[in-house]
Each structure stands twice: as C-alpha cells, then as structure tokens.
Amino acid sequence: MQKRMGEAVARVARKVNDTVENKTDSLDLANCKLMTFPVGIYKAMRSVTEGIHRISLANNELKSLTGRFINTFSQLRELNLAGNYLHRLPEEVTSLLHLRAIDLSRNRFRRFPEPLAAVATLETINLEENEITEVPVDKLASMTALRSLNLQANPVGPDVRLLVRPLVPFDLLLSPEEHVPKA
C-alpha cells in the first residue's frame, strides 16, 4: 500500500513540475486518488498560477474544495471536478471572473450549487448524476452567459421541469429522453 501511495505522490509531483517547467495553461490531476488538494502545490506553482486556465481534478476522492484553491487559481476558465464526493462549493467561486465551464458530474450535490449563479461568465454547467432535487429557477434564468445546463440523472421533479421550460435561455438537459432547447 505504501508503494502505491508513493507512486501516486510521485505522479502528482511529475504533473505539477511539468506544468511549472513548461508554463502550460492547464493542470491535470485527474485520477490521482487525491482526498484534498495538496497544500504543497500552492507553493510549487506560485510562479505560474495566474497562467493556469484549466484544471482537472476529476475522478479523485475530494470531499471539499477550499476558498484558497479558488483564490489561488483565479484565472480559471474550465474546472473539471467530476467523479468526486463534493456536496457544496465555497462562496469564493463567485470570484472566478473568467470561468466558462464547470463539470460537477458524478458528485454528491443535493441542491444546485448556488454560488455558480453569481458567476456571470459561466456558459456550461454539468451536474449530471448528482442527487439534485432543488433548482433555483429564477437565478438560472438571470444567468445571461449560460448556454448549457446538464441535470441528467438527478431526481429533479416534474414541477421543476414545468417551471424551467418557459424561463431558460439555454439548453437544459434533464434526462436522455427529454431536452429543453433554447428559447
């Protein structure tokens, strides 16, 4: 077990070093068995954080995301958090002024993460395969940049479908057989 943990740590270190050395605009830490975002990464990446536009933390074991993560990577345009154990987002998400796409599919959200409604640049939100039963329809309708919201495989009730249909100016994916096109 220690050998596997050591290999996972080494893989994360290689990916971080590659991003820093090559000054790439993305950091891919998907499938690294992370339970939290490693604090040491903040220091290791401090010289390049402003240039990071895409981060993937997909398919890890994250239960939460910190405000420090959001504030450090403030220039994000795409954030992939699919396949974790998240059930909420920090309020600091509202400070991501360039965020265009967020993937929160296959997590543990029971409610739509409302801080996202305040992100004016968001075009795509993927919340497929969560446990969402409540959707703030009025807030979604005011998201002018939003083009696509995927709520497939969520226990969203038919009353939400009826409320959302006339209000949404974007594509709403509710289930494989139902699709609400842009108005």
C-alpha positions as CSV (number, residue, x, y, z in Angstrom):
1,M,0.0,0.0,0.0
2,Q,2.8,2.4,0.8
3,K,4.4,1.7,-2.6
4,R,1.1,2.7,-4.3
5,M,0.8,5.8,-2.2
6,G,4.4,6.8,-3.1
7,E,3.7,6.2,-6.8
8,A,0.6,8.4,-6.6
9,V,2.6,11.2,-4.8
10,A,5.3,10.9,-7.4
11,R,2.7,11.1,-10.3
12,V,1.2,14.3,-8.8
13,A,4.7,15.8,-8.4
14,R,5.6,15.0,-12.0
15,K,2.4,16.6,-13.3
16,V,2.9,19.7,-11.2
17,N,6.5,20.0,-12.3
18,D,5.6,19.5,-15.9
19,T,3.0,22.3,-15.7
20,V,5.5,24.7,-14.0
21,E,8.5,23.9,-16.2
22,N,6.6,24.1,-19.5
23,K,4.4,27.0,-18.3
24,T,1.3,25.3,-19.7
25,D,-2.1,26.8,-19.1
26,S,-3.5,23.6,-17.6
27,L,-3.0,21.3,-14.6
28,D,-4.3,17.8,-14.9
29,L,-4.5,15.9,-11.6
30,A,-7.3,13.6,-12.6
31,N,-7.2,10.0,-11.3
32,C,-4.6,10.7,-8.6
33,K,-6.6,9.5,-5.6
34,L,-6.5,12.9,-4.0
35,M,-8.6,13.3,-0.9
36,T,-7.7,17.0,-0.6
37,F,-5.9,19.4,-2.9
38,P,-2.2,19.1,-1.7
39,V,-1.1,22.3,0.1
40,G,2.4,22.0,-1.2
41,I,1.2,22.6,-4.7
42,Y,0.3,26.2,-3.9
43,K,4.0,26.9,-3.2
44,A,5.3,24.8,-6.1
45,M,3.1,26.6,-8.6
46,R,3.1,30.2,-7.2
47,S,5.1,31.5,-10.2
48,V,2.5,30.1,-12.8
49,T,-0.9,30.2,-11.1
50,E,-2.0,33.3,-13.0
51,G,-1.5,31.5,-16.3
52,I,-3.5,28.4,-15.3
53,H,-6.8,28.4,-17.2
54,R,-7.8,24.8,-17.0
55,I,-7.7,22.4,-14.1
56,S,-8.9,18.8,-13.9
57,L,-9.3,17.1,-10.5
58,A,-11.7,14.6,-12.0
59,N,-12.1,11.1,-10.5
60,N,-10.4,11.7,-7.2
61,E,-11.8,11.4,-3.7
62,L,-12.3,15.1,-2.9
63,K,-15.0,15.9,-0.4
64,S,-14.5,19.7,-0.5
65,L,-12.8,22.5,-2.3
66,T,-11.3,25.4,-0.3
67,G,-11.5,29.1,-0.8
68,R,-7.7,29.1,-1.0
69,F,-7.9,26.9,-4.1
70,I,-10.3,29.2,-5.8
71,N,-8.4,32.4,-4.8
72,T,-5.0,30.9,-6.0
73,F,-6.3,29.8,-9.4
74,S,-8.4,32.9,-10.0
75,Q,-7.9,32.9,-13.8
76,L,-9.7,29.6,-14.4
77,R,-11.8,29.2,-17.5
78,E,-12.5,25.5,-17.1
79,L,-12.7,23.4,-14.0
80,N,-13.4,19.7,-14.0
81,L,-14.4,18.2,-10.7
82,A,-16.3,15.2,-12.0
83,G,-16.3,12.0,-10.1
84,N,-15.6,13.2,-6.6
85,Y,-17.6,13.4,-3.3
86,L,-18.4,17.1,-3.4
87,H,-21.7,18.3,-2.0
88,R,-21.0,22.1,-1.9
89,L,-18.8,24.7,-3.3
90,P,-17.1,27.6,-1.4
91,E,-18.6,31.1,-1.8
92,E,-15.2,32.2,-3.3
93,V,-16.4,30.5,-6.6
94,T,-18.2,33.8,-7.2
95,S,-14.8,35.5,-7.7
96,L,-13.9,33.3,-10.7
97,L,-14.5,36.1,-13.2
98,H,-13.3,34.1,-16.3
99,L,-14.9,30.7,-15.6
100,R,-16.8,29.4,-18.7
101,A,-17.3,25.7,-17.9
102,I,-17.5,23.6,-14.8
103,D,-18.0,19.9,-14.6
104,L,-19.5,18.7,-11.3
105,S,-21.0,15.5,-12.7
106,R,-20.9,12.3,-10.5
107,N,-20.7,14.1,-7.2
108,R,-23.0,14.4,-4.1
109,F,-24.8,17.6,-4.7
110,R,-28.4,17.6,-3.4
111,R,-29.1,21.2,-4.3
112,F,-27.9,23.3,-7.2
113,P,-24.6,25.0,-6.0
114,E,-26.0,28.5,-5.8
115,P,-22.6,30.3,-5.8
116,L,-22.4,29.3,-9.5
117,A,-25.5,31.5,-10.3
118,A,-23.3,34.6,-9.5
119,V,-20.6,33.6,-12.0
120,A,-21.5,35.9,-14.9
121,T,-19.2,34.2,-17.4
122,L,-20.4,30.6,-17.0
123,E,-21.5,29.1,-20.2
124,T,-21.7,25.4,-19.3
125,I,-22.6,23.6,-16.1
126,N,-22.6,19.8,-15.9
127,L,-24.3,18.4,-12.8
128,E,-25.2,15.0,-14.3
129,E,-25.5,12.1,-11.9
130,N,-25.9,14.0,-8.6
131,E,-28.8,14.0,-6.1
132,I,-30.2,17.3,-7.0
133,T,-33.9,17.8,-6.2
134,E,-34.0,21.7,-6.0
135,V,-33.1,24.1,-8.7
136,P,-33.2,28.0,-8.3
137,V,-35.1,28.6,-11.5
138,D,-35.2,32.4,-11.1
139,K,-31.4,32.6,-10.6
140,L,-30.7,30.3,-13.5
141,A,-32.9,32.5,-15.8
142,S,-30.8,35.5,-15.0
143,M,-27.5,33.8,-16.0
144,T,-27.1,35.6,-19.3
145,A,-23.9,33.7,-20.5
146,L,-25.3,30.2,-19.7
147,R,-25.7,28.1,-22.8
148,S,-26.0,24.6,-21.3
149,L,-27.0,23.1,-18.0
150,N,-26.9,19.3,-17.7
151,L,-29.1,17.9,-14.9
152,Q,-29.5,14.4,-16.4
153,A,-29.7,11.5,-13.9
154,N,-30.8,13.8,-11.0
155,P,-34.1,13.3,-9.1
156,V,-35.4,16.7,-10.3
157,G,-39.2,16.6,-10.1
158,P,-41.6,17.3,-12.9
159,D,-42.6,20.6,-11.2
160,V,-39.1,21.9,-11.8
161,R,-39.3,20.9,-15.5
162,L,-42.6,22.8,-15.9
163,L,-41.2,25.9,-14.1
164,V,-37.9,25.9,-16.0
165,R,-39.2,25.4,-19.6
166,P,-40.5,28.9,-20.2
167,L,-37.7,30.7,-18.4
168,V,-34.4,29.3,-19.5
169,P,-32.5,31.0,-22.3
170,F,-30.1,28.0,-22.6
171,D,-30.1,24.2,-23.4
172,L,-31.3,22.2,-20.4
173,L,-30.6,18.5,-20.4
174,L,-32.9,16.7,-17.9
175,S,-32.9,13.1,-18.9
176,P,-32.0,11.1,-22.0
177,E,-35.5,11.3,-23.4
178,E,-36.1,14.9,-22.5
179,H,-34.3,18.0,-23.8
180,V,-35.3,21.6,-23.4
181,P,-33.9,23.7,-26.3
182,K,-33.0,27.4,-26.1
183,A,-35.9,29.7,-26.5
